[in-house]
């Protein structure tokens, strides 16, 4: 299972500029370790290039729900569409949550090692449909 990590600047964006329920959320893929301390916007991430079945800017995640209950704010996103490798395929290790509306990197999942996705194979990011991608208490 992939491990979730947060970007420091993403915490500020969540508190000051993000409208979780209406903003556009995307997952972008990378094979380069994110830097929690210095990365803040999409251009800071070393995203995969458009090739082998991946397209720059990643895939959109629809908002399933966003709300507060008992002082706990939770954002639940639907899984993005799977990526189907073509040609030479692609290699990925990190799935990055990006708020496209305010151009803020929020967090990423580390798969522990590079995943080689060969032509015809798929790569899926499985977001938590119960606990959400983040909670604020």
N, C-alpha and C positions, 0 to 999 in steps of 0.2 A: 504494500500500500504506500502511496506517495505521502510525503510529509509536508504539511503546510507551514509556510514561513511568511512573515509580514515585512513590508517595506516600512521604514521609519516615516517617510514622507506620506505614505498611504494613510497612516493613522491621523495625521493632520488633515488630509483631504476628506476623510470620513467625517471629521468633526466640523469642518468649515465650509466645504463646497459641494459635497456629493448629495444628490437627491436619489437615494438608493432605489426607490420604487419606480422612478421614471427615467433615470439615466440609461445610457447604452453600455452594457457590459460585454466584454469580449475576452476570450482566452487566446493568447498568442503563445507560440512554441519557441523554445530556445535550446541550444546545446551548450550554452555558456553560463556559468554560475552567476546568478543575480547578486547585486551588492546592496544589502538592506540599508546600509548607512548613506550611500551616495546616489542611488537610483531613485528617480522621482517620476519621470515622464517616459512615454513609450520610446522615444529616441535614445534613452539611456540603456534600454534592454538590447541585448544582441539577439534579435529575432532571426529565425530561420529565413532564408531568402525564398522567393517564389520559385519552386521547382519540386519535382518528384511527388507532387500531390499536395503540397502545402502552398498556401497563398498568404503573402504578407498582410498583416492586420488580423489574422486568425479568424475565428468563428464567433458569432454572437451567441450570448446566453440570455434567453428570455427570463424576465423576472417572474418567478412563481409566486413569491410573496415577500413583502417587506413590511415589517410592523413591529410594534412594541407591545409587550405584555408583561405586566409586573415589573417594569423597569428594565427589561431586557430587550434590546433591539436586535432583530435577526433578519438577515438577507438570505433568501433561498432562491437560487438560480437553477434553471433547467440545464441539463447537460448540453454542451454545444454539439453541433453536428460532428460526426466522426470524420477523420481525415483518411482518405483512401490513397495509398501510395501508388504512384505511376512511374514508369521508366526505371530510373535507378533508385527510386524511393527516397527516404530521408531518415535522419537520425535525430532523436530528441531525448532530452533528459528533464527539462523543466517546462511546466505549464504555468503561464503567468496570467493572473487576473488583472485586467486593465479596464479602468473606467474611461471609455472613449469620450464621453461628454465633457469631462473636465480634464482629460489627458493626465490621469493619475494612475500610477502603478500601485496596486493595493497589496497583493501577496503572490506567492508562487508555491507550487508543489514540486518537490524534488523526488524523482523516481528512483534515486539511489545509484543509477548507472545509466549510461546511454542506451536507449532503446532503438534498435535498427528496425525500421519498418520497410519491408521489401515490397516491390510492385505487387499489387493485388491485396496486400494486407491492410488492415485498418488500425488506427490509433485513436483511442477514445479517452476522454477526460470524464471521470465519474464524480460529479459534485454531490455533496451530502444533501439529499432532499429532505432530511429531517432537521438537522442541526444548522444547516445553512453554510454559506461560505465564510461568514463571520458573524460574531455576536458582540454586542457592546453592552456592558453591564454597568 
